[in-house]
C-alpha cells in the first residue's frame, strides 16, 4: 500500500497556511504603489526572494500568462499565485485584497476632490494638483516607452503601432475597432510569418533564490489541471455574477440610467484592456469624457493622478470616474450625493474586475496548455503593438490639456512644461518611482502656487 501523500497534501504540509497568505495579500493591498511594474517587483521580492513560496521560473511563467490576458496584470498575478497555492478561495482572497484598500482610499479621495477642488477654492489642494498634472503626462509617456520597448521588436509590429496611432489620433477610430483589426491582422500574418510574433513579454534572468515550496520541478497541482466541469462551473458562476446585477439595474432603473450605462460601459472596457491599465484609459476617455460627458478632460487627468498616488491596480482610477459620474448627476438626489458617488464607484469596480477573476480562475489551465501556440500569441502580440500607438495618443492628449489648458488659442503654460521636463528626467534618466515623481511634482506645484 502506498502511503505517500498526494501532491496537494504535500503542498499543504510544506507550504504556508491560508492565514499566512491572507496576511500577506492584505499587506500587499496597502503597499502596492508604483503601478504594475512596482507591484510585480514587490511580489517578486516577497514571494520569490524572501519567502520562497514560488520559484523564479514559476513566477515568471505565471506573469507571462497574465501579460497575455486583458486586465490588470499585477492584480491577476496575485490572483494566479493565490489560486495556485490555495485553490479558488486563495485566488479570490488574493485578488480582492489587492483591490479593496485602493477602492476605499479612492472613494475617500474622490469625495475630498469634489468638495475642495470642484466646489471649493483651496490653494493647497489646487497647488498640489497643479504640480501633479504635468507629472501624469510624463508618466504616461514613460509607460508608452516601457511597453513599446518590450513589445515592438520588429518593423512589422512598429507598423501596427504607427497605424493604430494615426487611426485614433487623426480619424478618431474607436479603440475596440482598432483592437479587433490588430487581432485579425496578427492571426492572418502569424499563420505565414510566425517568427514576427515570437516576442517575450518579460525577460527572466532565471536566477536561483534557493529551493522554493512551489519549485521548478513541482508538478502542476490537481486543481490547476484543465477540466471541462471546472470551466463550465466557473463560467456559469461568473456569468450570473455579471448578468444578475446588470439585469437588476436595468429592471429597476432602466437601460438609459447612468448606473446601468456605467455597468455596461465598463463591462466593455474590462474586455479590452490588453496591455494593462494604460491601454484601457484611451477607451475610458473616449466614452466617459467624449461620449457620456460624465467628467471633464481636466477631471480625467486629476483622476489619473489620484490613481497613480494610491496603492492597488492603476485601473482602479475607473472608480474615480464612477464616483464623479454619479456625483455630478446627483443620481440619488442632492442630499445623497456622496452615497450616489460611492455606489457609482462600487458598480464600476465590480464590472471592471469581475472578468479579471474569471480569466484567471477559468482560463489559466487553458492558457497553460496553449501559450506556445502561435495562433493564440500572434493576435495578442499584434494587439499589444496597437496599444502602444493608442497610449501615445493618450499621452499627447494629456500634454495638450496640461500645457494649453485653454486650448491653442490660450497661453502656453511654461511652468507646467518645466515640471513635466523634470518629471521625464526623473523617470527616464534617474529611474525614480512613479510615487516619488508624483510627490515631488505635487510639492513643486504647491510651492509655486503659494509663492505666486
Steps between C-alpha positions, in 0.01 A plus 500: 500500500637843402481738797676782321292820523355645183648811338227721644558356848875559465440863407269548798756342733803690369348831398372792698158490657200675352512753787864586426412556137199711601723731707745539214232582241345752740838669552561502125174686447631789712860514373452435126601844373684570177265358240525149352880496479543602863230260620651207312842589642358496855339160446822364352707620792258365760385174339811391309799652676398519866216258575591252223138404453549471124806465279628761257408289199147425621450866593604617152295223344188630675586863422540436129155341491346797680664737252306328220162550670283811496497669837750628759794260488623560856159433655459194281845375599403525867177314422693238304753429776230502767303251287807284441565476874151478646264421213207723407453651846868597507473673163189692599651615831826610334322688223240667722754616759709647219204721405304587816745737677546711188124507435420636847789747485395625157136544604622718787736697276224546242275648769777737609561587136143606424474698825829688485582512129172517308291693753771665703799720443768363730847621395679202655292241311516704179878530533547127548300418187678777308825309545356152461335553160821548296655208689212277389566591136866406547401172666281400206782581255726280713242221491486529120876458485505202737224312322640588158855393582368165620253442217624660177777260407479529120388732222167325454397559863625859474276539196196379694575749778536790255179415313311465830626841612397667174161326508405639839690831483388615155182304428379447859426134427357324808749303707304168479511510119877558508543201733284280277691594185835440670388157623379394154819626337712319757314175447526514119865608484598263780393201291758583231765684700492370858852628565365858505302429816750311713533777756570434866290719730753484779858393508597280788849475633417152630693586813463246777396614846515154654247222524142628484183338627350514150822429312594453136455123518180510706227336290188695417255474793188300434272805520711674230449225243240587240161336549187578299285470809704767680491733199123467467449555874715815514346634178145457628582664835680792335217546251246516782715745697503722192146451366304525826634845605473636145148363456400638841626848413316485169175377655497752786655808337471442126763444232571870444565576870857605579558210742397249233711673237798503738462125548474432127777739397752357745403147407624582151805676640593195708507282190726739307782555748772310314819672611387600849343814641670744264343312209144547622536866597459629141178300470376631835581854389315458170190377679497673839618841378419514130173306475325487839649825638518349848804716577724760335846444348657681798313277745619194306861612543441565870348154537803341338720694742301362795523150357878532465526624860311215668589133551337227296450457125522819294177406325322574829489855362173386343349525851569874485315516169206312649496725807499824303249371245250421776588805712487755219160374388360481857360155424352459849407863553702798622484388864656157426778592259776322693299177516423534129868551421616210718241271341617608155860417594399158632292418191784594268754302702278190505444494124865580427658229715250213483656393171854511638406231750321302232796504262731360769271254677355359178761576238840437660492122443404558136771761447758269657432248225489748211745779580763377254256468209553783255128518408440632852812710555506677160167687539589601856845620397343709221249646747782598735677677212183692415459594865836680491370735232176558689682581825722749314182674390389516865835650600466774237144567615621547858781729390261716301265556795787559742709734286209681331224488766287746299579354158754611241339844493601542866844547654761226518557388862878524533505402866311177432739429212801538731342270761427244226860514374638438848251215548614344171863529610421342837327205334729437203840615622492437874252209510293655776177330604164633386402579859813710559443691178138567598593618850790714379294663226213563742733680742646709217151595383394589854808719549441683172133564575575630849773732371305626199 
